[in-house]
Amino acid sequence: MARTKEFDQDEALDAAIGAFREHGFEGTSTPMLVDAMGIGRQSIYDTFGDKWQLYCAAVRRYAASEVEAHLAALRAPPRAIDGLRAMIDRVVRDANEACLGIGSISEFGRSRDDLTSIHAASGRALQGAVSKRLREAQADGDVTRDLDADDAAEFLLANVAGIRIAARGGARPRQLRALGAIALRALG
């Protein structure tokens, strides 16, 4: 009879996310994962597969959580421009926490199809929601109609990445707030 797992898989995966966020794939050793997750090496392999499969599961879970948090910020205020501001403010506020999404893109680019598909799916969902809010903000007169909403959404999301990279590089909160404010101001 197979033994039942004596740990919460979601908690273990969240712990792996923390290790991968801070150290990346290559910088996170299996012993580090064992310590962070609080489970044995064999339990990691039996539950999640090899280190790469665990990493992909961590990126997938992290991306879903981040997309949901971005969408909640975007949709919370009734005015679209306030939703866009809330999303940027959230990024600025949390920018000092390493981002697994940005980290995985920086580490692997588009060299791994399985990772690229995770990023593409979350990117589509987020880009679509930001584009929609930008169109609404244009209709409200808060964003210039001269901008293509899809291009402007890509611009904002590139700024989200830039803010997170700047924070990782040591930018101070005032600098991060300025980056967010300028990104929003560029929407005219």
Stockholm file with secondary structure:
# STOCKHOLM 1.0

chainA/1-188         MARTKEFDQDEALDAAIGAFREHGFEGTSTPMLVDAMGIGRQSIYDTFGDKWQLYCAAVRRYAASEVEAHLAALRAPPRAIDGLRAMIDRVVRDANEACLGIGSISEFGRSRDDLTSIHAASGRALQGAVSKRLREAQADGDVTRDLDADDAAEFLLANVAGIRIAARGGARPRQLRALGAIALRALG
#=GR chainA/1-188 SS CCCCCCSCHHHHHHHHHHHHHHHTTTTCCHHHHHHHHTSCHHHHHHHHCSHHHHHHHHHHHHHHHHHHHHHHHHHSSSSHHHHHHHHHHHHHHHTTSCCHHHHHHHHHTTCCHHHHHHHHHHHHHHHHHHHHHHHHHHHHTSSCTTSCHHHHHHHHHHHHHHHHHHHHTTCCHHHHHHHHHHHHHTTC
#=GC SS_cons         CCCCCCSCHHHHHHHHHHHHHHHTTTTCCHHHHHHHHTSCHHHHHHHHCSHHHHHHHHHHHHHHHHHHHHHHHHHSSSSHHHHHHHHHHHHHHHTTSCCHHHHHHHHHTTCCHHHHHHHHHHHHHHHHHHHHHHHHHHHHTSSCTTSCHHHHHHHHHHHHHHHHHHHHTTCCHHHHHHHHHHHHHTTC
//
